[in-house]
């Protein structure tokens, strides 16, 4: 069922770029249409996320659901879980984005940004 929903979202919304992440209106979103973000404190290519503890409660990690190809990769978080990265930067959602199209986390504290493709 999840695959059918994701496939329907892809057909209606745009092309799939990796796993459940797709491009819509020039930004990356997950299969549910929620905006995907990067964190300036993360270092591209380090294989690490700087968002841990209380941070990850507000900025949930985008998790990979299948094999990933460049420019995407998968990092292992400090807790051992997997997180999708784009051009070496870990990807996140924002807890306060309630519906598709919300971008409440863009430029939050000048360190969180939507991922533009």
Biopython code that builds the backbone (N, CA, C, O; Angstrom):
import numpy as np
from Bio.PDB.StructureBuilder import StructureBuilder

atoms = [
    (1, "UNK", "N", (0.819, -1.190, 0.000)),
    (1, "UNK", "CA", (0.000, 0.000, 0.000)),
    (1, "UNK", "C", (0.864, 1.255, 0.000)),
    (1, "UNK", "O", (0.594, 2.194, -0.749)),
    (2, "UNK", "N", (1.929, 1.278, 0.856)),
    (2, "UNK", "CA", (2.814, 2.444, 0.918)),
    (2, "UNK", "C", (3.440, 2.702, -0.450)),
    (2, "UNK", "O", (3.538, 3.851, -0.880)),
    (3, "UNK", "N", (3.863, 1.645, -1.131)),
    (3, "UNK", "CA", (4.464, 1.780, -2.453)),
    (3, "UNK", "C", (3.461, 2.369, -3.436)),
    (3, "UNK", "O", (3.819, 3.231, -4.238)),
    (4, "UNK", "N", (2.228, 1.923, -3.386)),
    (4, "UNK", "CA", (1.195, 2.435, -4.290)),
    (4, "UNK", "C", (0.941, 3.912, -4.031)),
    (4, "UNK", "O", (0.773, 4.687, -4.973)),
    (5, "UNK", "N", (0.913, 4.307, -2.770)),
    (5, "UNK", "CA", (0.712, 5.720, -2.434)),
    (5, "UNK", "C", (1.894, 6.543, -2.916)),
    (5, "UNK", "O", (1.704, 7.609, -3.502)),
    (6, "UNK", "N", (3.113, 6.066, -2.679)),
    (6, "UNK", "CA", (4.303, 6.784, -3.127)),
    (6, "UNK", "C", (4.327, 6.892, -4.645)),
    (6, "UNK", "O", (4.662, 7.946, -5.187)),
    (7, "UNK", "N", (3.977, 5.822, -5.329)),
    (7, "UNK", "CA", (3.970, 5.835, -6.792)),
    (7, "UNK", "C", (2.930, 6.814, -7.316)),
    (7, "UNK", "O", (3.191, 7.545, -8.271)),
    (8, "UNK", "N", (1.766, 6.836, -6.706)),
    (8, "UNK", "CA", (0.729, 7.795, -7.101)),
    (8, "UNK", "C", (1.219, 9.215, -6.883)),
    (8, "UNK", "O", (1.007, 10.082, -7.730)),
    (9, "UNK", "N", (1.872, 9.459, -5.755)),
    (9, "UNK", "CA", (2.410, 10.797, -5.469)),
    (9, "UNK", "C", (3.440, 11.193, -6.514)),
    (9, "UNK", "O", (3.482, 12.348, -6.939)),
    (10, "UNK", "N", (4.266, 10.247, -6.929)),
    (10, "UNK", "CA", (5.270, 10.522, -7.949)),
    (10, "UNK", "C", (4.610, 10.898, -9.267)),
    (10, "UNK", "O", (4.998, 11.874, -9.909)),
    (11, "UNK", "N", (3.619, 10.125, -9.663)),
    (11, "UNK", "CA", (2.955, 10.390, -10.930)),
    (11, "UNK", "C", (2.249, 11.734, -10.935)),
    (11, "UNK", "O", (2.179, 12.391, -11.973)),
    (12, "UNK", "N", (1.729, 12.148, -9.797)),
    (12, "UNK", "CA", (1.020, 13.417, -9.717)),
    (12, "UNK", "C", (1.947, 14.597, -9.450)),
    (12, "UNK", "O", (1.637, 15.721, -9.843)),
    (13, "UNK", "N", (3.082, 14.360, -8.788)),
    (13, "UNK", "CA", (3.889, 15.457, -8.282)),
    (13, "UNK", "C", (5.177, 15.747, -9.043)),
    (13, "UNK", "O", (5.596, 16.902, -9.112)),
    (14, "UNK", "N", (5.804, 14.744, -9.607)),
    (14, "UNK", "CA", (7.089, 14.976, -10.246)),
    (14, "UNK", "C", (7.886, 13.700, -10.283)),
    (14, "UNK", "O", (7.372, 12.624, -9.980)),
    (15, "UNK", "N", (9.145, 13.821, -10.655)),
    (15, "UNK", "CA", (9.975, 12.632, -10.798)),
    (15, "UNK", "C", (10.672, 12.275, -9.498)),
    (15, "UNK", "O", (11.042, 13.156, -8.722)),
    (16, "UNK", "N", (10.850, 10.983, -9.260)),
    (16, "UNK", "CA", (11.552, 10.524, -8.072)),
    (16, "UNK", "C", (13.043, 10.714, -8.273)),
    (16, "UNK", "O", (13.583, 10.372, -9.325)),
    (17, "UNK", "N", (13.709, 11.261, -7.263)),
    (17, "UNK", "CA", (15.145, 11.458, -7.331)),
    (17, "UNK", "C", (15.882, 10.407, -6.516)),
    (17, "UNK", "O", (16.959, 9.965, -6.916)),
    (18, "UNK", "N", (15.332, 10.005, -5.401)),
    (18, "UNK", "CA", (15.917, 8.947, -4.574)),
    (18, "UNK", "C", (14.889, 8.509, -3.558)),
    (18, "UNK", "O", (14.249, 9.339, -2.912)),
    (19, "UNK", "N", (14.729, 7.211, -3.417)),
    (19, "UNK", "CA", (13.819, 6.657, -2.430)),
    (19, "UNK", "C", (12.495, 7.412, -2.414)),
    (19, "UNK", "O", (11.812, 7.495, -3.435)),
    (20, "UNK", "N", (12.139, 7.954, -1.271)),
    (20, "UNK", "CA", (10.872, 8.654, -1.126)),
    (20, "UNK", "C", (11.029, 10.166, -1.280)),
    (20, "UNK", "O", (10.134, 10.913, -0.885)),
    (21, "UNK", "N", (12.139, 10.633, -1.841)),
    (21, "UNK", "CA", (12.370, 12.062, -2.026)),
    (21, "UNK", "C", (12.175, 12.388, -3.495)),
    (21, "UNK", "O", (12.657, 11.669, -4.370)),
    (22, "UNK", "N", (11.467, 13.475, -3.759)),
    (22, "UNK", "CA", (11.218, 13.892, -5.136)),
    (22, "UNK", "C", (11.301, 15.404, -5.239)),
    (22, "UNK", "O", (11.272, 16.113, -4.234)),
    (23, "UNK", "N", (11.405, 15.880, -6.457)),
    (23, "UNK", "CA", (11.461, 17.309, -6.716)),
    (23, "UNK", "C", (10.055, 17.811, -7.020)),
    (23, "UNK", "O", (9.335, 17.223, -7.826)),
    (24, "UNK", "N", (9.671, 18.912, -6.360)),
    (24, "UNK", "CA", (8.386, 19.544, -6.629)),
    (24, "UNK", "C", (8.573, 21.054, -6.510)),
    (24, "UNK", "O", (9.040, 21.556, -5.488)),
    (25, "UNK", "N", (8.203, 21.763, -7.565)),
    (25, "UNK", "CA", (8.332, 23.228, -7.578)),
    (25, "UNK", "C", (9.755, 23.680, -7.251)),
    (25, "UNK", "O", (9.950, 24.710, -6.606)),
    (26, "UNK", "N", (10.751, 22.904, -7.698)),
    (26, "UNK", "CA", (12.150, 23.288, -7.538)),
    (26, "UNK", "C", (12.768, 22.965, -6.196)),
    (26, "UNK", "O", (13.931, 23.295, -5.961)),
    (27, "UNK", "N", (12.012, 22.319, -5.295)),
    (27, "UNK", "CA", (12.583, 21.916, -4.012)),
    (27, "UNK", "C", (12.347, 20.433, -3.795)),
    (27, "UNK", "O", (11.505, 19.825, -4.457)),
    (28, "UNK", "N", (13.097, 19.852, -2.863)),
    (28, "UNK", "CA", (12.915, 18.443, -2.546)),
    (28, "UNK", "C", (11.845, 18.283, -1.472)),
    (28, "UNK", "O", (11.783, 19.044, -0.506)),
    (29, "UNK", "N", (11.002, 17.264, -1.672)),
    (29, "UNK", "CA", (9.963, 16.911, -0.710)),
    (29, "UNK", "C", (9.969, 15.401, -0.536)),
    (29, "UNK", "O", (10.500, 14.672, -1.374)),
    (30, "UNK", "N", (9.374, 14.937, 0.558)),
    (30, "UNK", "CA", (9.252, 13.487, 0.728)),
    (30, "UNK", "C", (7.998, 13.008, 0.014)),
    (30, "UNK", "O", (7.290, 13.808, -0.596)),
    (31, "UNK", "N", (7.716, 11.719, 0.083)),
    (31, "UNK", "CA", (6.579, 11.136, -0.634)),
    (31, "UNK", "C", (5.243, 11.723, -0.181)),
    (31, "UNK", "O", (4.273, 11.716, -0.938)),
    (32, "UNK", "N", (5.191, 12.232, 1.055)),
    (32, "UNK", "CA", (3.973, 12.854, 1.563)),
    (32, "UNK", "C", (3.868, 14.326, 1.153)),
    (32, "UNK", "O", (2.886, 14.995, 1.474)),
    (33, "UNK", "N", (4.886, 14.826, 0.442)),
    (33, "UNK", "CA", (4.878, 16.216, -0.007)),
    (33, "UNK", "C", (5.446, 17.197, 0.992)),
    (33, "UNK", "O", (5.385, 18.408, 0.779)),
    (34, "UNK", "N", (6.007, 16.682, 2.097)),
    (34, "UNK", "CA", (6.591, 17.571, 3.106)),
    (34, "UNK", "C", (7.982, 18.029, 2.678)),
    (34, "UNK", "O", (8.756, 17.261, 2.105)),
    (35, "UNK", "N", (8.279, 19.270, 2.961)),
    (35, "UNK", "CA", (9.537, 19.901, 2.564)),
    (35, "UNK", "C", (10.728, 19.244, 3.261)),
    (35, "UNK", "O", (10.655, 18.884, 4.436)),
    (36, "UNK", "N", (11.820, 19.096, 2.518)),
    (36, "UNK", "CA", (13.058, 18.512, 3.015)),
    (36, "UNK", "C", (14.085, 19.635, 3.222)),
    (36, "UNK", "O", (14.188, 20.552, 2.406)),
    (37, "UNK", "N", (14.841, 19.548, 4.326)),
    (37, "UNK", "CA", (15.781, 20.597, 4.730)),
    (37, "UNK", "C", (17.197, 20.059, 4.942)),
    (37, "UNK", "O", (17.411, 18.862, 5.134)),
    (38, "UNK", "N", (18.163, 20.996, 4.899)),
    (38, "UNK", "CA", (19.533, 20.719, 5.336)),
    (38, "UNK", "C", (19.865, 21.650, 6.487)),
    (38, "UNK", "O", (19.197, 22.661, 6.705)),
    (39, "UNK", "N", (20.913, 21.289, 7.221)),
    (39, "UNK", "CA", (21.341, 21.978, 8.441)),
    (39, "UNK", "C", (22.763, 22.472, 8.211)),
    (39, "UNK", "O", (23.649, 21.681, 7.889)),
    (40, "UNK", "N", (22.989, 23.775, 8.374)),
    (40, "UNK", "CA", (24.311, 24.357, 8.117)),
    (40, "UNK", "C", (25.417, 23.781, 9.003)),
    (40, "UNK", "O", (26.588, 23.834, 8.628)),
    (41, "UNK", "N", (25.073, 23.239, 10.158)),
    (41, "UNK", "CA", (26.100, 22.682, 11.053)),
    (41, "UNK", "C", (26.585, 21.309, 10.591)),
    (41, "UNK", "O", (27.574, 20.799, 11.118)),
    (42, "UNK", "N", (25.906, 20.703, 9.613)),
    (42, "UNK", "CA", (26.366, 19.442, 9.031)),
    (42, "UNK", "C", (27.450, 19.740, 8.002)),
    (42, "UNK", "O", (27.362, 20.720, 7.262)),
    (43, "UNK", "N", (28.460, 18.902, 7.960)),
    (43, "UNK", "CA", (29.539, 19.033, 6.989)),
    (43, "UNK", "C", (29.307, 18.013, 5.877)),
    (43, "UNK", "O", (29.247, 16.809, 6.127)),
    (44, "UNK", "N", (29.176, 18.510, 4.644)),
    (44, "UNK", "CA", (28.946, 17.628, 3.493)),
    (44, "UNK", "C", (30.059, 16.598, 3.391)),
    (44, "UNK", "O", (31.240, 16.935, 3.478)),
    (45, "UNK", "N", (29.677, 15.351, 3.205)),
    (45, "UNK", "CA", (30.640, 14.275, 3.002)),
    (45, "UNK", "C", (31.241, 13.706, 4.275)),
    (45, "UNK", "O", (32.044, 12.775, 4.207)),
    (46, "UNK", "N", (30.874, 14.242, 5.438)),
    (46, "UNK", "CA", (31.452, 13.749, 6.694)),
    (46, "UNK", "C", (30.844, 12.428, 7.133)),
    (46, "UNK", "O", (31.439, 11.704, 7.930)),
    (47, "UNK", "N", (29.651, 12.108, 6.613)),
    (47, "UNK", "CA", (28.972, 10.893, 7.029)),
    (47, "UNK", "C", (28.335, 11.006, 8.402)),
    (47, "UNK", "O", (27.925, 9.999, 8.978)),
    (48, "UNK", "N", (28.244, 12.228, 8.937)),
    (48, "UNK", "CA", (27.705, 12.467, 10.274)),
    (48, "UNK", "C", (26.597, 13.508, 10.244)),
    (48, "UNK", "O", (26.541, 14.348, 9.346)),
    (49, "UNK", "N", (25.722, 13.443, 11.233)),
    (49, "UNK", "CA", (24.694, 14.456, 11.451)),
    (49, "UNK", "C", (25.034, 15.214, 12.721)),
    (49, "UNK", "O", (25.360, 14.612, 13.744)),
    (50, "UNK", "N", (24.957, 16.546, 12.652)),
    (50, "UNK", "CA", (25.179, 17.383, 13.829)),
    (50, "UNK", "C", (23.886, 17.598, 14.615)),
    (50, "UNK", "O", (23.899, 18.235, 15.669)),
    (51, "UNK", "N", (22.777, 17.073, 14.109)),
    (51, "UNK", "CA", (21.470, 17.227, 14.758)),
    (51, "UNK", "C", (21.156, 15.957, 15.539)),
    (51, "UNK", "O", (20.721, 14.956, 14.969)),
    (52, "UNK", "N", (21.379, 16.011, 16.841)),
    (52, "UNK", "CA", (21.137, 14.878, 17.723)),
    (52, "UNK", "C", (20.395, 15.356, 18.961)),
    (52, "UNK", "O", (20.177, 16.556, 19.126)),
    (53, "UNK", "N", (20.009, 14.444, 19.824)),
    (53, "UNK", "CA", (19.321, 14.813, 21.061)),
    (53, "UNK", "C", (18.017, 15.545, 20.770)),
    (53, "UNK", "O", (17.248, 15.111, 19.913)),
    (54, "UNK", "N", (17.753, 16.660, 21.476)),
    (54, "UNK", "CA", (16.504, 17.405, 21.279)),
    (54, "UNK", "C", (16.339, 17.928, 19.844)),
    (54, "UNK", "O", (15.214, 18.098, 19.374)),
    (55, "UNK", "N", (17.428, 18.176, 19.165)),
    (55, "UNK", "CA", (17.381, 18.674, 17.787)),
    (55, "UNK", "C", (16.597, 17.722, 16.891)),
    (55, "UNK", "O", (15.751, 18.165, 16.115)),
    (56, "UNK", "N", (16.864, 16.433, 16.986)),
    (56, "UNK", "CA", (16.233, 15.468, 16.087)),
    (56, "UNK", "C", (14.736, 15.319, 16.372)),
    (56, "UNK", "O", (13.989, 14.845, 15.517)),
    (57, "UNK", "N", (14.294, 15.721, 17.572)),
    (57, "UNK", "CA", (12.857, 15.713, 17.873)),
    (57, "UNK", "C", (12.121, 16.746, 17.022)),
    (57, "UNK", "O", (11.000, 16.501, 16.576)),
    (58, "UNK", "N", (12.751, 17.898, 16.799)),
    (58, "UNK", "CA", (12.156, 18.971, 15.992)),
    (58, "UNK", "C", (12.451, 18.835, 14.509)),
    (58, "UNK", "O", (11.704, 19.344, 13.673)),
    (59, "UNK", "N", (13.534, 18.153, 14.182)),
    (59, "UNK", "CA", (13.995, 18.001, 12.803)),
    (59, "UNK", "C", (14.210, 16.512, 12.520)),
    (59, "UNK", "O", (15.353, 16.055, 12.482)),
    (60, "UNK", "N", (13.137, 15.753, 12.323)),
    (60, "UNK", "CA", (13.282, 14.303, 12.079)),
    (60, "UNK", "C", (14.114, 14.006, 10.828)),
    (60, "UNK", "O", (14.001, 14.687, 9.809)),
    (61, "UNK", "N", (14.934, 12.993, 10.933)),
    (61, "UNK", "CA", (15.774, 12.568, 9.818)),
    (61, "UNK", "C", (14.933, 11.960, 8.707)),
    (61, "UNK", "O", (13.963, 11.250, 8.972)),
    (62, "UNK", "N", (15.306, 12.239, 7.461)),
    (62, "UNK", "CA", (14.701, 11.558, 6.316)),
    (62, "UNK", "C", (15.402, 10.208, 6.225)),
    (62, "UNK", "O", (16.624, 10.145, 6.094)),
    (63, "UNK", "N", (14.632, 9.138, 6.294)),
    (63, "UNK", "CA", (15.221, 7.805, 6.275)),
    (63, "UNK", "C", (15.089, 7.177, 4.890)),
    (63, "UNK", "O", (14.055, 7.317, 4.237)),
    (64, "UNK", "N", (16.123, 6.495, 4.452)),
    (64, "UNK", "CA", (16.058, 5.833, 3.141)),
    (64, "UNK", "C", (15.202, 4.587, 3.238)),
    (64, "UNK", "O", (15.180, 3.915, 4.269)),
    (65, "UNK", "N", (14.489, 4.279, 2.144)),
    (65, "UNK", "CA", (13.653, 3.082, 2.152)),
    (65, "UNK", "C", (14.078, 2.058, 1.110)),
    (65, "UNK", "O", (13.507, 0.969, 1.053)),
    (66, "UNK", "N", (15.054, 2.379, 0.299)),
    (66, "UNK", "CA", (15.528, 1.461, -0.742)),
    (66, "UNK", "C", (16.967, 1.822, -1.090)),
    (66, "UNK", "O", (17.591, 2.630, -0.402)),
    (67, "UNK", "N", (17.488, 1.231, -2.144)),
    (67, "UNK", "CA", (18.852, 1.549, -2.558)),
    (67, "UNK", "C", (18.926, 3.001, -3.021)),
    (67, "UNK", "O", (17.935, 3.567, -3.481)),
    (68, "UNK", "N", (20.089, 3.583, -2.895)),
    (68, "UNK", "CA", (20.294, 5.000, -3.170)),
    (68, "UNK", "C", (21.422, 5.151, -4.182)),
    (68, "UNK", "O", (22.427, 4.444, -4.114)),
    (69, "UNK", "N", (21.249, 6.072, -5.116)),
    (69, "UNK", "CA", (22.297, 6.357, -6.093)),
    (69, "UNK", "C", (22.635, 7.843, -6.039)),
    (69, "UNK", "O", (21.830, 8.660, -5.592)),
    (70, "UNK", "N", (23.832, 8.176, -6.498)),
    (70, "UNK", "CA", (24.313, 9.561, -6.494)),
    (70, "UNK", "C", (23.318, 10.462, -7.212)),
    (70, "UNK", "O", (22.743, 10.055, -8.222)),
    (71, "UNK", "N", (23.103, 11.662, -6.720)),
    (71, "UNK", "CA", (23.844, 12.402, -5.709)),
    (71, "UNK", "C", (23.397, 12.130, -4.278)),
    (71, "UNK", "O", (23.707, 12.908, -3.375)),
    (72, "UNK", "N", (22.667, 11.023, -4.059)),
    (72, "UNK", "CA", (22.207, 10.661, -2.724)),
    (72, "UNK", "C", (23.152, 9.647, -2.111)),
    (72, "UNK", "O", (23.850, 8.914, -2.812)),
    (73, "UNK", "N", (23.159, 9.622, -0.786)),
    (73, "UNK", "CA", (23.935, 8.635, -0.041)),
    (73, "UNK", "C", (23.213, 8.387, 1.276)),
    (73, "UNK", "O", (22.217, 9.042, 1.584)),
    (74, "UNK", "N", (23.717, 7.450, 2.037)),
    (74, "UNK", "CA", (23.135, 7.126, 3.332)),
    (74, "UNK", "C", (24.218, 7.261, 4.387)),
    (74, "UNK", "O", (25.328, 6.755, 4.221)),
    (75, "UNK", "N", (23.884, 7.950, 5.479)),
    (75, "UNK", "CA", (24.810, 8.049, 6.604)),
    (75, "UNK", "C", (24.247, 7.238, 7.761)),
    (75, "UNK", "O", (23.056, 6.930, 7.795)),
    (76, "UNK", "N", (25.110, 6.897, 8.705)),
    (76, "UNK", "CA", (24.686, 6.229, 9.925)),
    (76, "UNK", "C", (24.744, 7.243, 11.053)),
    (76, "UNK", "O", (25.802, 7.800, 11.344)),
    (77, "UNK", "N", (23.608, 7.481, 11.683)),
    (77, "UNK", "CA", (23.512, 8.447, 12.771)),
    (77, "UNK", "C", (24.163, 7.891, 14.035)),
    (77, "UNK", "O", (24.445, 6.696, 14.121)),
    (78, "UNK", "N", (24.401, 8.764, 15.014)),
    (78, "UNK", "CA", (25.022, 8.346, 16.274)),
    (78, "UNK", "C", (24.251, 7.232, 16.969)),
    (78, "UNK", "O", (24.844, 6.409, 17.667)),
    (79, "UNK", "N", (22.921, 7.198, 16.784)),
    (79, "UNK", "CA", (22.101, 6.161, 17.416)),
    (79, "UNK", "C", (22.046, 4.872, 16.592)),
    (79, "UNK", "O", (21.369, 3.919, 16.979)),
    (80, "UNK", "N", (22.758, 4.836, 15.452)),
    (80, "UNK", "CA", (22.813, 3.651, 14.604)),
    (80, "UNK", "C", (21.766, 3.622, 13.500)),
    (80, "UNK", "O", (21.825, 2.757, 12.627)),
    (81, "UNK", "N", (20.807, 4.547, 13.515)),
    (81, "UNK", "CA", (19.789, 4.583, 12.461)),
    (81, "UNK", "C", (20.376, 5.172, 11.178)),
    (81, "UNK", "O", (21.416, 5.831, 11.202)),
    (82, "UNK", "N", (19.706, 4.929, 10.079)),
    (82, "UNK", "CA", (20.157, 5.402, 8.769)),
    (82, "UNK", "C", (19.446, 6.698, 8.402)),
    (82, "UNK", "O", (18.286, 6.902, 8.759)),
    (83, "UNK", "N", (20.152, 7.576, 7.683)),
    (83, "UNK", "CA", (19.592, 8.853, 7.247)),
    (83, "UNK", "C", (20.021, 9.112, 5.813)),
    (83, "UNK", "O", (21.168, 8.871, 5.436)),
    (84, "UNK", "N", (19.076, 9.610, 5.017)),
    (84, "UNK", "CA", (19.362, 9.953, 3.629)),
    (84, "UNK", "C", (20.117, 11.275, 3.577)),
    (84, "UNK", "O", (19.811, 12.200, 4.330)),
    (85, "UNK", "N", (21.104, 11.364, 2.686)),
    (85, "UNK", "CA", (21.870, 12.592, 2.478)),
    (85, "UNK", "C", (21.811, 12.958, 0.993)),
    (85, "UNK", "O", (21.696, 12.085, 0.133)),
    (86, "UNK", "N", (21.890, 14.248, 0.707)),
    (86, "UNK", "CA", (21.901, 14.758, -0.668)),
    (86, "UNK", "C", (23.171, 15.559, -0.841)),
    (86, "UNK", "O", (23.415, 16.515, -0.105)),
    (87, "UNK", "N", (23.982, 15.173, -1.812)),
    (87, "UNK", "CA", (25.286, 15.788, -2.041)),
    (87, "UNK", "C", (26.093, 15.812, -0.745)),
    (87, "UNK", "O", (26.784, 16.785, -0.444)),
    (88, "UNK", "N", (25.988, 14.714, 0.018)),
    (88, "UNK", "CA", (26.751, 14.548, 1.247)),
    (88, "UNK", "C", (26.165, 15.205, 2.474)),
    (88, "UNK", "O", (26.702, 15.035, 3.569)),
    (89, "UNK", "N", (25.067, 15.963, 2.330)),
    (89, "UNK", "CA", (24.444, 16.647, 3.481)),
    (89, "UNK", "C", (23.211, 15.869, 3.941)),
    (89, "UNK", "O", (22.328, 15.582, 3.133)),
    (90, "UNK", "N", (23.141, 15.523, 5.233)),
    (90, "UNK", "CA", (21.969, 14.825, 5.751)),
    (90, "UNK", "C", (20.681, 15.617, 5.516)),
    (90, "UNK", "O", (20.690, 16.848, 5.515)),
    (91, "UNK", "N", (19.579, 14.899, 5.319)),
    (91, "UNK", "CA", (18.286, 15.515, 5.041)),
    (91, "UNK", "C", (17.331, 15.348, 6.222)),
    (91, "UNK", "O", (17.339, 14.331, 6.915)),
    (92, "UNK", "N", (16.505, 16.386, 6.431)),
    (92, "UNK", "CA", (15.589, 16.439, 7.563)),
    (92, "UNK", "C", (14.214, 16.943, 7.128)),
    (92, "UNK", "O", (14.062, 17.564, 6.076)),
    (93, "UNK", "N", (13.224, 16.660, 7.966)),
    (93, "UNK", "CA", (11.902, 17.267, 7.874)),
    (93, "UNK", "C", (11.799, 18.245, 9.040)),
    (93, "UNK", "O", (12.664, 18.246, 9.915)),
    (94, "UNK", "N", (10.750, 19.085, 9.069)),
    (94, "UNK", "CA", (10.550, 20.004, 10.188)),
    (94, "UNK", "C", (9.246, 19.658, 10.876)),
    (94, "UNK", "O", (8.204, 19.552, 10.229)),
    (95, "UNK", "N", (9.301, 19.483, 12.186)),
    (95, "UNK", "CA", (8.157, 19.077, 12.987)),
    (95, "UNK", "C", (6.947, 19.997, 12.795)),
    (95, "UNK", "O", (5.808, 19.536, 12.873)),
    (96, "UNK", "N", (7.177, 21.284, 12.548)),
    (96, "UNK", "CA", (6.076, 22.245, 12.444)),
    (96, "UNK", "C", (5.506, 22.373, 11.032)),
    (96, "UNK", "O", (4.606, 23.181, 10.803)),
    (97, "UNK", "N", (6.017, 21.588, 10.084)),
    (97, "UNK", "CA", (5.400, 21.520, 8.756)),
    (97, "UNK", "C", (4.276, 20.500, 8.854)),
    (97, "UNK", "O", (4.529, 19.303, 8.990)),
    (98, "UNK", "N", (3.040, 20.970, 8.787)),
    (98, "UNK", "CA", (1.887, 20.100, 9.000)),
    (98, "UNK", "C", (1.304, 19.516, 7.727)),
    (98, "UNK", "O", (0.676, 18.457, 7.754)),
    (99, "UNK", "N", (1.511, 20.212, 6.599)),
    (99, "UNK", "CA", (0.892, 19.748, 5.364)),
    (99, "UNK", "C", (1.833, 19.983, 4.185)),
    (99, "UNK", "O", (2.762, 20.784, 4.280)),
    (100, "UNK", "N", (1.594, 19.288, 3.080)),
    (100, "UNK", "CA", (2.423, 19.490, 1.889)),
    (100, "UNK", "C", (2.463, 20.971, 1.509)),
    (100, "UNK", "O", (1.451, 21.671, 1.547)),
    (101, "UNK", "N", (3.649, 21.418, 1.145)),
    (101, "UNK", "CA", (3.830, 22.812, 0.746)),
    (101, "UNK", "C", (4.283, 23.719, 1.876)),
    (101, "UNK", "O", (4.806, 24.803, 1.617)),
    (102, "UNK", "N", (4.093, 23.297, 3.142)),
    (102, "UNK", "CA", (4.591, 24.108, 4.260)),
    (102, "UNK", "C", (6.109, 24.196, 4.182)),
    (102, "UNK", "O", (6.787, 23.219, 3.862)),
    (103, "UNK", "N", (6.628, 25.375, 4.476)),
    (103, "UNK", "CA", (8.084, 25.602, 4.493)),
    (103, "UNK", "C", (8.453, 26.405, 5.731)),
    (103, "UNK", "O", (9.261, 27.331, 5.666)),
    (104, "UNK", "N", (7.853, 26.041, 6.858)),
    (104, "UNK", "CA", (8.045, 26.791, 8.097)),
    (104, "UNK", "C", (9.476, 26.753, 8.613)),
    (104, "UNK", "O", (9.870, 27.616, 9.397)),
    (105, "UNK", "N", (10.255, 25.773, 8.191)),
    (105, "UNK", "CA", (11.633, 25.661, 8.662)),
    (105, "UNK", "C", (12.648, 26.374, 7.799)),
    (105, "UNK", "O", (13.822, 26.442, 8.162)),
    (106, "UNK", "N", (12.218, 26.918, 6.642)),
    (106, "UNK", "CA", (13.183, 27.559, 5.743)),
    (106, "UNK", "C", (13.793, 28.787, 6.392)),
    (106, "UNK", "O", (13.083, 29.694, 6.827)),
    (107, "UNK", "N", (15.113, 28.805, 6.453)),
    (107, "UNK", "CA", (15.913, 29.874, 7.061)),
    (107, "UNK", "C", (15.682, 30.006, 8.559)),
    (107, "UNK", "O", (15.973, 31.052, 9.139)),
    (108, "UNK", "N", (15.161, 28.955, 9.197)),
    (108, "UNK", "CA", (14.985, 28.967, 10.651)),
    (108, "UNK", "C", (16.342, 29.184, 11.305)),
    (108, "UNK", "O", (17.284, 28.429, 11.063)),
    (109, "UNK", "N", (16.437, 30.212, 12.130)),
    (109, "UNK", "CA", (17.683, 30.601, 12.812)),
    (109, "UNK", "C", (18.842, 30.759, 11.826)),
    (109, "UNK", "O", (20.006, 30.662, 12.213)),
    (110, "UNK", "N", (18.525, 31.001, 10.568)),
    (110, "UNK", "CA", (19.517, 31.174, 9.499)),
    (110, "UNK", "C", (20.449, 29.981, 9.324)),
    (110, "UNK", "O", (21.536, 30.124, 8.764)),
    (111, "UNK", "N", (20.027, 28.779, 9.807)),
    (111, "UNK", "CA", (20.884, 27.587, 9.661)),
    (111, "UNK", "C", (20.149, 26.383, 9.078)),
    (111, "UNK", "O", (20.771, 25.353, 8.815)),
    (112, "UNK", "N", (18.835, 26.495, 8.874)),
    (112, "UNK", "CA", (18.048, 25.436, 8.248)),
    (112, "UNK", "C", (17.521, 25.950, 6.928)),
    (112, "UNK", "O", (17.021, 27.073, 6.853)),
    (113, "UNK", "N", (17.628, 25.131, 5.868)),
    (113, "UNK", "CA", (17.253, 25.594, 4.533)),
    (113, "UNK", "C", (16.551, 24.497, 3.732)),
    (113, "UNK", "O", (16.891, 23.318, 3.835)),
    (114, "UNK", "N", (15.554, 24.916, 2.922)),
    (114, "UNK", "CA", (14.952, 23.959, 2.004)),
    (114, "UNK", "C", (16.045, 23.523, 1.037)),
    (114, "UNK", "O", (17.008, 24.251, 0.799)),
    (115, "UNK", "N", (15.882, 22.330, 0.487)),
    (115, "UNK", "CA", (16.845, 21.809, -0.482)),
    (115, "UNK", "C", (16.317, 22.138, -1.864)),
    (115, "UNK", "O", (15.291, 21.612, -2.297)),
    (116, "UNK", "N", (17.034, 23.016, -2.551)),
    (116, "UNK", "CA", (16.647, 23.420, -3.905)),
    (116, "UNK", "C", (17.439, 22.579, -4.890)),
    (116, "UNK", "O", (18.636, 22.347, -4.724)),
    (117, "UNK", "N", (16.741, 22.132, -5.914)),
    (117, "UNK", "CA", (17.397, 21.305, -6.934)),
    (117, "UNK", "C", (17.290, 21.980, -8.278)),
    (117, "UNK", "O", (17.778, 21.450, -9.276)),
]
sb = StructureBuilder()
sb.init_structure("model")
sb.init_model(0)
sb.init_chain("A")
sb.init_seg("    ")
for serial, (resi, resn, name, xyz) in enumerate(atoms, 1):
    if name == "N":
        sb.init_residue(resn, " ", resi, " ")
    sb.init_atom(name, np.array(xyz, "f"), 0.0, 1.0, " ", f" {name:<3s}", serial, name[0])
structure = sb.get_structure()
